[in-house]
Amino acid sequence: MQKFLIIAANKGVSLNTLSFRSPTHIYRSDASLHGLGGYNLLTGKAWRFELSIHLMNRKSLNSLEFIAILLSIWIDYVNNKITAESWILSQSDSTAA
């Protein structure tokens, strides 16, 4: 608690972390043994990545699902669409990812 209070005293606390907010970015992604894909539910921007033959069956499906979740967020991050106050919800059909 003392660490939190020191940070709060020096940097302040965003009120957005203390109250309920709906997500500003909602992503859905999926993976198969042949590739990855996803889209932004609010903007409709979609992407897909086909795995080359030498990469197929080299990783577990759960790891590909996790990579797809990260890629969905990363695409908007590199395009400066995610700010410090963004709230992100990234969904997949894999509970393990």
C-alpha positions as CSV (number, residue, x, y, z in Angstrom):
1,M,0.0,0.0,0.0
2,Q,2.9,2.3,0.7
3,K,4.3,1.8,-2.8
4,F,0.9,2.7,-4.3
5,L,0.6,5.9,-2.1
6,I,4.1,7.0,-3.1
7,I,3.3,6.6,-6.8
8,A,-0.1,8.3,-6.3
9,A,1.6,11.3,-4.5
10,N,4.3,11.7,-7.1
11,K,2.5,10.9,-10.4
12,G,-1.2,11.0,-9.5
13,V,-3.8,8.4,-10.2
14,S,-6.0,8.3,-13.3
15,L,-9.7,8.4,-12.3
16,N,-10.3,6.0,-15.2
17,T,-8.7,3.2,-13.2
18,L,-11.1,3.8,-10.3
19,S,-14.4,3.7,-12.1
20,F,-16.1,1.5,-14.7
21,R,-15.3,2.2,-18.3
22,S,-16.3,0.4,-21.4
23,P,-13.4,-0.6,-23.8
24,T,-12.2,1.9,-26.3
25,H,-10.7,-0.9,-28.5
26,I,-12.4,-4.3,-29.0
27,Y,-10.5,-7.0,-30.9
28,R,-11.4,-10.5,-31.9
29,S,-8.7,-12.9,-33.2
30,D,-8.3,-16.6,-34.1
31,A,-5.7,-19.0,-35.2
32,S,-5.5,-22.3,-37.0
33,L,-2.6,-24.6,-38.0
34,H,-2.5,-22.6,-41.3
35,G,-2.5,-19.0,-40.1
36,L,-3.7,-16.2,-37.9
37,G,-6.3,-13.5,-38.3
38,G,-8.3,-10.9,-36.4
39,Y,-10.2,-7.6,-36.6
40,N,-11.1,-4.6,-34.7
41,L,-14.8,-4.8,-33.8
42,L,-15.2,-1.0,-33.6
43,T,-13.4,0.1,-36.8
44,G,-13.8,-3.0,-38.9
45,K,-10.1,-3.2,-39.7
46,A,-9.2,-6.8,-40.3
47,W,-5.9,-8.6,-40.9
48,R,-4.7,-12.2,-41.6
49,F,-1.3,-13.9,-41.7
50,E,-0.8,-17.2,-43.5
51,L,1.9,-19.4,-42.1
52,S,4.5,-20.6,-44.5
53,I,4.8,-24.4,-45.0
54,H,8.0,-24.7,-43.0
55,L,6.3,-23.1,-40.0
56,M,3.2,-25.2,-39.9
57,N,2.8,-27.7,-37.0
58,R,5.9,-26.2,-35.3
59,K,4.0,-24.5,-32.5
60,S,1.0,-25.3,-30.4
61,L,-2.4,-23.8,-31.3
62,N,-2.6,-22.1,-28.0
63,S,0.7,-20.2,-28.7
64,L,-0.6,-19.2,-32.1
65,E,-3.9,-17.9,-30.5
66,F,-1.8,-15.8,-28.0
67,I,0.3,-14.4,-30.9
68,A,-2.9,-13.5,-32.7
69,I,-4.2,-11.6,-29.7
70,L,-1.0,-9.6,-29.4
71,L,-0.9,-8.9,-33.2
72,S,-4.4,-7.4,-33.0
73,I,-3.3,-4.9,-30.4
74,W,0.1,-4.3,-32.0
75,I,-1.4,-3.2,-35.3
76,D,-3.2,-0.3,-33.7
77,Y,-0.2,0.5,-31.5
78,V,2.2,1.0,-34.4
79,N,-0.4,3.2,-36.1
80,N,-0.7,5.4,-32.9
81,K,-4.3,4.5,-32.3
82,I,-3.7,3.4,-28.7
83,T,-3.2,6.1,-26.1
84,A,-2.2,5.9,-22.4
85,E,-5.9,6.1,-21.5
86,S,-7.1,3.3,-23.8
87,W,-9.0,0.4,-22.5
88,I,-8.4,-2.7,-24.5
89,L,-10.6,-5.9,-24.8
90,S,-9.0,-8.6,-26.9
91,Q,-11.0,-11.7,-27.3
92,S,-10.2,-15.2,-28.7
93,D,-11.9,-18.5,-28.7
94,S,-9.1,-20.0,-26.6
95,T,-9.4,-19.7,-22.9
96,A,-5.8,-20.8,-22.4
97,A,-4.5,-17.9,-24.5
